[in-house]
Amino acid sequence: MLFLLDGKPIPDNRSDISTRLMEHIRDNPTKEVYEDEFFSIRYFQKGTAHITLKRYDLIERMNDIIAKYYPGMPAKPR
């Protein structure tokens, strides 16, 4: 969805975020953070992760689309 909102073609789904994250973890066993142009993912040994979205302009656009169909549903950022 973020690729579409950014005006870029959708990449081959065989290299989606989960695949890229797993490859990063496999290839960089000592690192704890994965980053790309849309996300920063800090992952932990117990299997949890913190996801930080980098492109707030795209998140706002996504919220606008959701609000069009579900008025009042998305929370405003604090």
PyMOL Python script that loads the backbone (N, CA, C, O; Angstrom):
from pymol import cmd

cmd.read_pdbstr("""\
ATOM      1  N   MET A   1       0.813  -1.191   0.000  1.00  0.00           N
ATOM      2  CA  MET A   1       0.000   0.000   0.000  1.00  0.00           C
ATOM      3  C   MET A   1       0.859   1.258   0.000  1.00  0.00           C
ATOM      4  O   MET A   1       0.533   2.231  -0.680  1.00  0.00           O
ATOM      5  N   LEU A   2       1.955   1.246   0.758  1.00  0.00           N
ATOM      6  CA  LEU A   2       2.804   2.435   0.830  1.00  0.00           C
ATOM      7  C   LEU A   2       3.472   2.731  -0.509  1.00  0.00           C
ATOM      8  O   LEU A   2       3.691   3.894  -0.848  1.00  0.00           O
ATOM      9  N   PHE A   3       3.798   1.687  -1.272  1.00  0.00           N
ATOM     10  CA  PHE A   3       4.376   1.910  -2.598  1.00  0.00           C
ATOM     11  C   PHE A   3       3.379   2.634  -3.489  1.00  0.00           C
ATOM     12  O   PHE A   3       3.750   3.575  -4.190  1.00  0.00           O
ATOM     13  N   LEU A   4       2.122   2.211  -3.472  1.00  0.00           N
ATOM     14  CA  LEU A   4       1.083   2.867  -4.268  1.00  0.00           C
ATOM     15  C   LEU A   4       0.909   4.325  -3.875  1.00  0.00           C
ATOM     16  O   LEU A   4       0.839   5.199  -4.739  1.00  0.00           O
ATOM     17  N   LEU A   5       0.839   4.588  -2.583  1.00  0.00           N
ATOM     18  CA  LEU A   5       0.668   5.953  -2.118  1.00  0.00           C
ATOM     19  C   LEU A   5       1.860   6.827  -2.477  1.00  0.00           C
ATOM     20  O   LEU A   5       1.719   8.041  -2.622  1.00  0.00           O
ATOM     21  N   ASP A   6       3.031   6.219  -2.621  1.00  0.00           N
ATOM     22  CA  ASP A   6       4.240   6.958  -2.981  1.00  0.00           C
ATOM     23  C   ASP A   6       4.400   7.083  -4.494  1.00  0.00           C
ATOM     24  O   ASP A   6       5.361   7.691  -4.967  1.00  0.00           O
ATOM     25  N   GLY A   7       3.456   6.507  -5.262  1.00  0.00           N
ATOM     26  CA  GLY A   7       3.510   6.606  -6.718  1.00  0.00           C
ATOM     27  C   GLY A   7       4.510   5.668  -7.366  1.00  0.00           C
ATOM     28  O   GLY A   7       4.931   5.896  -8.500  1.00  0.00           O
ATOM     29  N   LYS A   8       4.895   4.617  -6.660  1.00  0.00           N
ATOM     30  CA  LYS A   8       5.859   3.656  -7.191  1.00  0.00           C
ATOM     31  C   LYS A   8       5.145   2.370  -7.569  1.00  0.00           C
ATOM     32  O   LYS A   8       4.099   2.053  -7.002  1.00  0.00           O
ATOM     33  N   PRO A   9       5.696   1.626  -8.522  1.00  0.00           N
ATOM     34  CA  PRO A   9       5.077   0.338  -8.855  1.00  0.00           C
ATOM     35  C   PRO A   9       5.207  -0.643  -7.692  1.00  0.00           C
ATOM     36  O   PRO A   9       6.176  -0.601  -6.934  1.00  0.00           O
ATOM     37  N   ILE A  10       4.235  -1.508  -7.566  1.00  0.00           N
ATOM     38  CA  ILE A  10       4.261  -2.505  -6.507  1.00  0.00           C
ATOM     39  C   ILE A  10       5.339  -3.533  -6.845  1.00  0.00           C
ATOM     40  O   ILE A  10       5.329  -4.104  -7.935  1.00  0.00           O
ATOM     41  N   PRO A  11       6.270  -3.773  -5.915  1.00  0.00           N
ATOM     42  CA  PRO A  11       7.340  -4.736  -6.199  1.00  0.00           C
ATOM     43  C   PRO A  11       6.805  -6.167  -6.195  1.00  0.00           C
ATOM     44  O   PRO A  11       5.711  -6.438  -5.700  1.00  0.00           O
ATOM     45  N   ASP A  12       7.578  -7.049  -6.743  1.00  0.00           N
ATOM     46  CA  ASP A  12       7.253  -8.470  -6.751  1.00  0.00           C
ATOM     47  C   ASP A  12       6.985  -8.914  -5.314  1.00  0.00           C
ATOM     48  O   ASP A  12       7.803  -8.655  -4.431  1.00  0.00           O
ATOM     49  N   ASN A  13       5.864  -9.570  -5.067  1.00  0.00           N
ATOM     50  CA  ASN A  13       5.502  -9.929  -3.694  1.00  0.00           C
ATOM     51  C   ASN A  13       6.398 -11.000  -3.092  1.00  0.00           C
ATOM     52  O   ASN A  13       6.279 -11.303  -1.905  1.00  0.00           O
ATOM     53  N   ARG A  14       7.282 -11.574  -3.875  1.00  0.00           N
ATOM     54  CA  ARG A  14       8.228 -12.542  -3.307  1.00  0.00           C
ATOM     55  C   ARG A  14       9.306 -11.846  -2.479  1.00  0.00           C
ATOM     56  O   ARG A  14      10.092 -12.502  -1.795  1.00  0.00           O
ATOM     57  N   SER A  15       9.339 -10.517  -2.545  1.00  0.00           N
ATOM     58  CA  SER A  15      10.306  -9.786  -1.718  1.00  0.00           C
ATOM     59  C   SER A  15       9.572  -8.771  -0.848  1.00  0.00           C
ATOM     60  O   SER A  15       9.960  -7.605  -0.780  1.00  0.00           O
ATOM     61  N   ASP A  16       8.511  -9.221  -0.188  1.00  0.00           N
ATOM     62  CA  ASP A  16       7.757  -8.322   0.674  1.00  0.00           C
ATOM     63  C   ASP A  16       8.531  -8.060   1.967  1.00  0.00           C
ATOM     64  O   ASP A  16       9.620  -8.599   2.161  1.00  0.00           O
ATOM     65  N   ILE A  17       7.972  -7.241   2.840  1.00  0.00           N
ATOM     66  CA  ILE A  17       8.684  -6.823   4.048  1.00  0.00           C
ATOM     67  C   ILE A  17       9.076  -8.008   4.931  1.00  0.00           C
ATOM     68  O   ILE A  17      10.160  -8.008   5.514  1.00  0.00           O
ATOM     69  N   SER A  18       8.217  -9.010   5.036  1.00  0.00           N
ATOM     70  CA  SER A  18       8.555 -10.149   5.899  1.00  0.00           C
ATOM     71  C   SER A  18       9.736 -10.929   5.340  1.00  0.00           C
ATOM     72  O   SER A  18      10.589 -11.388   6.099  1.00  0.00           O
ATOM     73  N   THR A  19       9.792 -11.081   4.034  1.00  0.00           N
ATOM     74  CA  THR A  19      10.918 -11.787   3.411  1.00  0.00           C
ATOM     75  C   THR A  19      12.205 -10.989   3.585  1.00  0.00           C
ATOM     76  O   THR A  19      13.247 -11.548   3.928  1.00  0.00           O
ATOM     77  N   ARG A  20      12.131  -9.681   3.347  1.00  0.00           N
ATOM     78  CA  ARG A  20      13.332  -8.845   3.497  1.00  0.00           C
ATOM     79  C   ARG A  20      13.809  -8.823   4.940  1.00  0.00           C
ATOM     80  O   ARG A  20      15.014  -8.843   5.190  1.00  0.00           O
ATOM     81  N   LEU A  21      12.887  -8.781   5.892  1.00  0.00           N
ATOM     82  CA  LEU A  21      13.276  -8.804   7.304  1.00  0.00           C
ATOM     83  C   LEU A  21      13.961 -10.116   7.665  1.00  0.00           C
ATOM     84  O   LEU A  21      15.004 -10.108   8.319  1.00  0.00           O
ATOM     85  N   MET A  22      13.392 -11.236   7.251  1.00  0.00           N
ATOM     86  CA  MET A  22      13.995 -12.539   7.564  1.00  0.00           C
ATOM     87  C   MET A  22      15.377 -12.676   6.922  1.00  0.00           C
ATOM     88  O   MET A  22      16.294 -13.210   7.547  1.00  0.00           O
ATOM     89  N   GLU A  23      15.537 -12.204   5.692  1.00  0.00           N
ATOM     90  CA  GLU A  23      16.850 -12.241   5.049  1.00  0.00           C
ATOM     91  C   GLU A  23      17.845 -11.369   5.805  1.00  0.00           C
ATOM     92  O   GLU A  23      19.003 -11.749   5.976  1.00  0.00           O
ATOM     93  N   HIS A  24      17.396 -10.207   6.254  1.00  0.00           N
ATOM     94  CA  HIS A  24      18.268  -9.309   7.024  1.00  0.00           C
ATOM     95  C   HIS A  24      18.719  -9.982   8.323  1.00  0.00           C
ATOM     96  O   HIS A  24      19.898  -9.933   8.671  1.00  0.00           O
ATOM     97  N   ILE A  25      17.794 -10.599   9.027  1.00  0.00           N
ATOM     98  CA  ILE A  25      18.134 -11.278  10.289  1.00  0.00           C
ATOM     99  C   ILE A  25      19.116 -12.411  10.034  1.00  0.00           C
ATOM    100  O   ILE A  25      20.076 -12.591  10.783  1.00  0.00           O
ATOM    101  N   ARG A  26      18.872 -13.179   8.967  1.00  0.00           N
ATOM    102  CA  ARG A  26      19.770 -14.291   8.637  1.00  0.00           C
ATOM    103  C   ARG A  26      21.166 -13.784   8.274  1.00  0.00           C
ATOM    104  O   ARG A  26      22.163 -14.359   8.710  1.00  0.00           O
ATOM    105  N   ASP A  27      21.246 -12.715   7.479  1.00  0.00           N
ATOM    106  CA  ASP A  27      22.531 -12.225   6.985  1.00  0.00           C
ATOM    107  C   ASP A  27      23.264 -11.322   7.973  1.00  0.00           C
ATOM    108  O   ASP A  27      24.461 -11.086   7.810  1.00  0.00           O
ATOM    109  N   ASN A  28      22.575 -10.815   8.989  1.00  0.00           N
ATOM    110  CA  ASN A  28      23.166  -9.891   9.965  1.00  0.00           C
ATOM    111  C   ASN A  28      22.809 -10.329  11.380  1.00  0.00           C
ATOM    112  O   ASN A  28      22.046  -9.640  12.057  1.00  0.00           O
ATOM    113  N   PRO A  29      23.338 -11.453  11.839  1.00  0.00           N
ATOM    114  CA  PRO A  29      22.909 -11.997  13.134  1.00  0.00           C
ATOM    115  C   PRO A  29      23.233 -11.110  14.332  1.00  0.00           C
ATOM    116  O   PRO A  29      22.621 -11.279  15.387  1.00  0.00           O
ATOM    117  N   THR A  30      24.164 -10.178  14.211  1.00  0.00           N
ATOM    118  CA  THR A  30      24.510  -9.338  15.358  1.00  0.00           C
ATOM    119  C   THR A  30      23.718  -8.032  15.395  1.00  0.00           C
ATOM    120  O   THR A  30      23.754  -7.325  16.402  1.00  0.00           O
ATOM    121  N   LYS A  31      23.010  -7.702  14.328  1.00  0.00           N
ATOM    122  CA  LYS A  31      22.226  -6.466  14.302  1.00  0.00           C
ATOM    123  C   LYS A  31      20.856  -6.697  14.915  1.00  0.00           C
ATOM    124  O   LYS A  31      20.367  -7.826  14.966  1.00  0.00           O
ATOM    125  N   GLU A  32      20.247  -5.620  15.377  1.00  0.00           N
ATOM    126  CA  GLU A  32      18.925  -5.693  15.990  1.00  0.00           C
ATOM    127  C   GLU A  32      17.908  -4.794  15.305  1.00  0.00           C
ATOM    128  O   GLU A  32      16.764  -4.700  15.749  1.00  0.00           O
ATOM    129  N   VAL A  33      18.321  -4.122  14.213  1.00  0.00           N
ATOM    130  CA  VAL A  33      17.425  -3.177  13.542  1.00  0.00           C
ATOM    131  C   VAL A  33      17.470  -3.406  12.036  1.00  0.00           C
ATOM    132  O   VAL A  33      18.539  -3.550  11.443  1.00  0.00           O
ATOM    133  N   TYR A  34      16.289  -3.437  11.437  1.00  0.00           N
ATOM    134  CA  TYR A  34      16.154  -3.475   9.985  1.00  0.00           C
ATOM    135  C   TYR A  34      15.563  -2.144   9.551  1.00  0.00           C
ATOM    136  O   TYR A  34      14.637  -1.640  10.187  1.00  0.00           O
ATOM    137  N   GLU A  35      16.091  -1.566   8.470  1.00  0.00           N
ATOM    138  CA  GLU A  35      15.542  -0.307   7.968  1.00  0.00           C
ATOM    139  C   GLU A  35      15.419  -0.363   6.464  1.00  0.00           C
ATOM    140  O   GLU A  35      16.281  -0.901   5.768  1.00  0.00           O
ATOM    141  N   ASP A  36      14.312   0.214   5.968  1.00  0.00           N
ATOM    142  CA  ASP A  36      14.167   0.477   4.546  1.00  0.00           C
ATOM    143  C   ASP A  36      13.566   1.871   4.409  1.00  0.00           C
ATOM    144  O   ASP A  36      13.551   2.628   5.380  1.00  0.00           O
ATOM    145  N   GLU A  37      13.076   2.222   3.239  1.00  0.00           N
ATOM    146  CA  GLU A  37      12.595   3.591   3.055  1.00  0.00           C
ATOM    147  C   GLU A  37      11.291   3.885   3.776  1.00  0.00           C
ATOM    148  O   GLU A  37      10.957   5.053   3.979  1.00  0.00           O
ATOM    149  N   PHE A  38      10.541   2.855   4.170  1.00  0.00           N
ATOM    150  CA  PHE A  38       9.248   3.060   4.819  1.00  0.00           C
ATOM    151  C   PHE A  38       9.245   2.726   6.311  1.00  0.00           C
ATOM    152  O   PHE A  38       8.479   3.327   7.065  1.00  0.00           O
ATOM    153  N   PHE A  39      10.070   1.795   6.751  1.00  0.00           N
ATOM    154  CA  PHE A  39      10.024   1.264   8.116  1.00  0.00           C
ATOM    155  C   PHE A  39      11.390   1.227   8.770  1.00  0.00           C
ATOM    156  O   PHE A  39      12.422   1.155   8.102  1.00  0.00           O
ATOM    157  N   SER A  40      11.371   1.278  10.087  1.00  0.00           N
ATOM    158  CA  SER A  40      12.508   0.896  10.908  1.00  0.00           C
ATOM    159  C   SER A  40      11.945  -0.146  11.875  1.00  0.00           C
ATOM    160  O   SER A  40      10.998   0.131  12.612  1.00  0.00           O
ATOM    161  N   ILE A  41      12.525  -1.330  11.870  1.00  0.00           N
ATOM    162  CA  ILE A  41      12.026  -2.421  12.709  1.00  0.00           C
ATOM    163  C   ILE A  41      13.132  -2.863  13.652  1.00  0.00           C
ATOM    164  O   ILE A  41      14.169  -3.367  13.222  1.00  0.00           O
ATOM    165  N   ARG A  42      12.897  -2.669  14.935  1.00  0.00           N
ATOM    166  CA  ARG A  42      13.820  -3.135  15.970  1.00  0.00           C
ATOM    167  C   ARG A  42      13.241  -4.447  16.496  1.00  0.00           C
ATOM    168  O   ARG A  42      12.124  -4.477  17.012  1.00  0.00           O
ATOM    169  N   TYR A  43      14.001  -5.521  16.362  1.00  0.00           N
ATOM    170  CA  TYR A  43      13.491  -6.840  16.723  1.00  0.00           C
ATOM    171  C   TYR A  43      14.311  -7.425  17.865  1.00  0.00           C
ATOM    172  O   TYR A  43      15.475  -7.085  18.073  1.00  0.00           O
ATOM    173  N   PHE A  44      13.647  -8.325  18.599  1.00  0.00           N
ATOM    174  CA  PHE A  44      14.226  -8.876  19.819  1.00  0.00           C
ATOM    175  C   PHE A  44      14.226 -10.402  19.768  1.00  0.00           C
ATOM    176  O   PHE A  44      13.440 -11.005  19.036  1.00  0.00           O
ATOM    177  N   GLN A  45      15.111 -11.023  20.550  1.00  0.00           N
ATOM    178  CA  GLN A  45      15.254 -12.480  20.553  1.00  0.00           C
ATOM    179  C   GLN A  45      13.975 -13.189  20.957  1.00  0.00           C
ATOM    180  O   GLN A  45      13.724 -14.301  20.492  1.00  0.00           O
ATOM    181  N   LYS A  46      13.165 -12.588  21.801  1.00  0.00           N
ATOM    182  CA  LYS A  46      11.941 -13.251  22.258  1.00  0.00           C
ATOM    183  C   LYS A  46      10.844 -13.259  21.193  1.00  0.00           C
ATOM    184  O   LYS A  46       9.756 -13.787  21.422  1.00  0.00           O
ATOM    185  N   GLY A  47      11.135 -12.667  20.019  1.00  0.00           N
ATOM    186  CA  GLY A  47      10.192 -12.722  18.907  1.00  0.00           C
ATOM    187  C   GLY A  47       9.307 -11.502  18.757  1.00  0.00           C
ATOM    188  O   GLY A  47       8.408 -11.500  17.916  1.00  0.00           O
ATOM    189  N   THR A  48       9.537 -10.461  19.551  1.00  0.00           N
ATOM    190  CA  THR A  48       8.755  -9.246  19.426  1.00  0.00           C
ATOM    191  C   THR A  48       9.523  -8.213  18.618  1.00  0.00           C
ATOM    192  O   THR A  48      10.719  -8.364  18.369  1.00  0.00           O
ATOM    193  N   ALA A  49       8.818  -7.159  18.211  1.00  0.00           N
ATOM    194  CA  ALA A  49       9.451  -6.114  17.416  1.00  0.00           C
ATOM    195  C   ALA A  49       8.739  -4.784  17.647  1.00  0.00           C
ATOM    196  O   ALA A  49       7.559  -4.746  17.996  1.00  0.00           O
ATOM    197  N   HIS A  50       9.476  -3.702  17.446  1.00  0.00           N
ATOM    198  CA  HIS A  50       8.915  -2.355  17.451  1.00  0.00           C
ATOM    199  C   HIS A  50       9.041  -1.824  16.029  1.00  0.00           C
ATOM    200  O   HIS A  50      10.135  -1.793  15.466  1.00  0.00           O
ATOM    201  N   ILE A  51       7.930  -1.411  15.456  1.00  0.00           N
ATOM    202  CA  ILE A  51       7.915  -0.901  14.091  1.00  0.00           C
ATOM    203  C   ILE A  51       7.711   0.605  14.136  1.00  0.00           C
ATOM    204  O   ILE A  51       6.760   1.095  14.745  1.00  0.00           O
ATOM    205  N   THR A  52       8.615   1.338  13.482  1.00  0.00           N
ATOM    206  CA  THR A  52       8.497   2.785  13.380  1.00  0.00           C
ATOM    207  C   THR A  52       8.295   3.116  11.912  1.00  0.00           C
ATOM    208  O   THR A  52       9.094   2.731  11.058  1.00  0.00           O
ATOM    209  N   LEU A  53       7.220   3.831  11.631  1.00  0.00           N
ATOM    210  CA  LEU A  53       6.937   4.253  10.265  1.00  0.00           C
ATOM    211  C   LEU A  53       7.701   5.536   9.982  1.00  0.00           C
ATOM    212  O   LEU A  53       7.672   6.468  10.786  1.00  0.00           O
ATOM    213  N   LYS A  54       8.389   5.592   8.837  1.00  0.00           N
ATOM    214  CA  LYS A  54       9.233   6.734   8.520  1.00  0.00           C
ATOM    215  C   LYS A  54       8.533   7.808   7.699  1.00  0.00           C
ATOM    216  O   LYS A  54       8.856   8.989   7.820  1.00  0.00           O
ATOM    217  N   ARG A  55       7.587   7.411   6.875  1.00  0.00           N
ATOM    218  CA  ARG A  55       6.963   8.336   5.933  1.00  0.00           C
ATOM    219  C   ARG A  55       5.591   8.777   6.436  1.00  0.00           C
ATOM    220  O   ARG A  55       4.566   8.221   6.041  1.00  0.00           O
ATOM    221  N   TYR A  56       5.584   9.772   7.301  1.00  0.00           N
ATOM    222  CA  TYR A  56       4.331  10.232   7.887  1.00  0.00           C
ATOM    223  C   TYR A  56       3.392  10.835   6.842  1.00  0.00           C
ATOM    224  O   TYR A  56       2.173  10.809   7.012  1.00  0.00           O
ATOM    225  N   ASP A  57       3.964  11.380   5.756  1.00  0.00           N
ATOM    226  CA  ASP A  57       3.108  11.908   4.694  1.00  0.00           C
ATOM    227  C   ASP A  57       2.264  10.806   4.066  1.00  0.00           C
ATOM    228  O   ASP A  57       1.102  11.033   3.730  1.00  0.00           O
ATOM    229  N   LEU A  58       2.832   9.621   3.907  1.00  0.00           N
ATOM    230  CA  LEU A  58       2.077   8.507   3.339  1.00  0.00           C
ATOM    231  C   LEU A  58       1.057   7.957   4.338  1.00  0.00           C
ATOM    232  O   LEU A  58      -0.029   7.528   3.947  1.00  0.00           O
ATOM    233  N   ILE A  59       1.402   7.969   5.607  1.00  0.00           N
ATOM    234  CA  ILE A  59       0.471   7.512   6.638  1.00  0.00           C
ATOM    235  C   ILE A  59      -0.735   8.448   6.689  1.00  0.00           C
ATOM    236  O   ILE A  59      -1.869   7.992   6.841  1.00  0.00           O
ATOM    237  N   GLU A  60      -0.497   9.749   6.563  1.00  0.00           N
ATOM    238  CA  GLU A  60      -1.606  10.708   6.534  1.00  0.00           C
ATOM    239  C   GLU A  60      -2.515  10.449   5.334  1.00  0.00           C
ATOM    240  O   GLU A  60      -3.738  10.506   5.455  1.00  0.00           O
ATOM    241  N   ARG A  61      -1.921  10.168   4.188  1.00  0.00           N
ATOM    242  CA  ARG A  61      -2.729   9.870   2.995  1.00  0.00           C
ATOM    243  C   ARG A  61      -3.560   8.613   3.205  1.00  0.00           C
ATOM    244  O   ARG A  61      -4.727   8.562   2.817  1.00  0.00           O
ATOM    245  N   MET A  62      -2.951   7.591   3.824  1.00  0.00           N
ATOM    246  CA  MET A  62      -3.679   6.351   4.097  1.00  0.00           C
ATOM    247  C   MET A  62      -4.825   6.621   5.075  1.00  0.00           C
ATOM    248  O   MET A  62      -5.930   6.110   4.890  1.00  0.00           O
ATOM    249  N   ASN A  63      -4.567   7.418   6.110  1.00  0.00           N
ATOM    250  CA  ASN A  63      -5.620   7.771   7.054  1.00  0.00           C
ATOM    251  C   ASN A  63      -6.758   8.536   6.367  1.00  0.00           C
ATOM    252  O   ASN A  63      -7.928   8.336   6.694  1.00  0.00           O
ATOM    253  N   ASP A  64      -6.414   9.406   5.421  1.00  0.00           N
ATOM    254  CA  ASP A  64      -7.445  10.144   4.679  1.00  0.00           C
ATOM    255  C   ASP A  64      -8.335   9.199   3.878  1.00  0.00           C
ATOM    256  O   ASP A  64      -9.550   9.387   3.819  1.00  0.00           O
ATOM    257  N   ILE A  65      -7.734   8.191   3.265  1.00  0.00           N
ATOM    258  CA  ILE A  65      -8.510   7.203   2.504  1.00  0.00           C
ATOM    259  C   ILE A  65      -9.434   6.422   3.425  1.00  0.00           C
ATOM    260  O   ILE A  65     -10.602   6.209   3.101  1.00  0.00           O
ATOM    261  N   ILE A  66      -8.919   5.996   4.567  1.00  0.00           N
ATOM    262  CA  ILE A  66      -9.728   5.244   5.531  1.00  0.00           C
ATOM    263  C   ILE A  66     -10.866   6.115   6.053  1.00  0.00           C
ATOM    264  O   ILE A  66     -11.998   5.649   6.182  1.00  0.00           O
ATOM    265  N   ALA A  67     -10.567   7.387   6.356  1.00  0.00           N
ATOM    266  CA  ALA A  67     -11.583   8.297   6.891  1.00  0.00           C
ATOM    267  C   ALA A  67     -12.702   8.540   5.888  1.00  0.00           C
ATOM    268  O   ALA A  67     -13.843   8.787   6.279  1.00  0.00           O
ATOM    269  N   LYS A  68     -12.386   8.472   4.603  1.00  0.00           N
ATOM    270  CA  LYS A  68     -13.406   8.656   3.578  1.00  0.00           C
ATOM    271  C   LYS A  68     -14.470   7.561   3.666  1.00  0.00           C
ATOM    272  O   LYS A  68     -15.655   7.829   3.469  1.00  0.00           O
ATOM    273  N   TYR A  69     -14.054   6.340   3.959  1.00  0.00           N
ATOM    274  CA  TYR A  69     -14.973   5.206   4.020  1.00  0.00           C
ATOM    275  C   TYR A  69     -15.503   4.935   5.424  1.00  0.00           C
ATOM    276  O   TYR A  69     -16.588   4.378   5.588  1.00  0.00           O
ATOM    277  N   TYR A  70     -14.740   5.327   6.422  1.00  0.00           N
ATOM    278  CA  TYR A  70     -15.130   5.116   7.825  1.00  0.00           C
ATOM    279  C   TYR A  70     -14.932   6.431   8.584  1.00  0.00           C
ATOM    280  O   TYR A  70     -13.964   6.571   9.331  1.00  0.00           O
ATOM    281  N   PRO A  71     -15.825   7.380   8.403  1.00  0.00           N
ATOM    282  CA  PRO A  71     -15.645   8.704   9.042  1.00  0.00           C
ATOM    283  C   PRO A  71     -15.484   8.588  10.567  1.00  0.00           C
ATOM    284  O   PRO A  71     -16.226   7.872  11.240  1.00  0.00           O
ATOM    285  N   GLY A  72     -14.505   9.307  11.073  1.00  0.00           N
ATOM    286  CA  GLY A  72     -14.276   9.360  12.509  1.00  0.00           C
ATOM    287  C   GLY A  72     -13.503   8.188  13.087  1.00  0.00           C
ATOM    288  O   GLY A  72     -13.241   8.178  14.290  1.00  0.00           O
ATOM    289  N   MET A  73     -13.129   7.206  12.289  1.00  0.00           N
ATOM    290  CA  MET A  73     -12.468   6.016  12.834  1.00  0.00           C
ATOM    291  C   MET A  73     -10.977   6.217  13.115  1.00  0.00           C
ATOM    292  O   MET A  73     -10.543   5.898  14.222  1.00  0.00           O
ATOM    293  N   PRO A  74     -10.166   6.726  12.180  1.00  0.00           N
ATOM    294  CA  PRO A  74      -8.731   6.814  12.483  1.00  0.00           C
ATOM    295  C   PRO A  74      -8.469   7.866  13.567  1.00  0.00           C
ATOM    296  O   PRO A  74      -9.039   8.957  13.555  1.00  0.00           O
ATOM    297  N   ALA A  75      -7.605   7.508  14.482  1.00  0.00           N
ATOM    298  CA  ALA A  75      -7.212   8.449  15.526  1.00  0.00           C
ATOM    299  C   ALA A  75      -6.203   9.427  14.935  1.00  0.00           C
ATOM    300  O   ALA A  75      -5.399   9.056  14.080  1.00  0.00           O
ATOM    301  N   LYS A  76      -6.246  10.629  15.375  1.00  0.00           N
ATOM    302  CA  LYS A  76      -5.270  11.622  14.958  1.00  0.00           C
ATOM    303  C   LYS A  76      -3.964  11.381  15.708  1.00  0.00           C
ATOM    304  O   LYS A  76      -3.987  11.036  16.890  1.00  0.00           O
ATOM    305  N   PRO A  77      -2.806  11.560  15.025  1.00  0.00           N
ATOM    306  CA  PRO A  77      -1.519  11.391  15.714  1.00  0.00           C
ATOM    307  C   PRO A  77      -1.387  12.393  16.853  1.00  0.00           C
ATOM    308  O   PRO A  77      -1.892  13.512  16.766  1.00  0.00           O
ATOM    309  N   ARG A  78      -0.713  11.992  17.910  1.00  0.00           N
ATOM    310  CA  ARG A  78      -0.518  12.877  19.070  1.00  0.00           C
ATOM    311  C   ARG A  78       0.760  13.612  18.989  1.00  0.00           C
ATOM    312  O   ARG A  78       1.078  14.397  19.882  1.00  0.00           O
TER     313      ARG A  78
END
""", "prot")
cmd.dss("prot")
cmd.show_as("cartoon", "prot")
cmd.util.cbc("prot")
cmd.orient("prot")
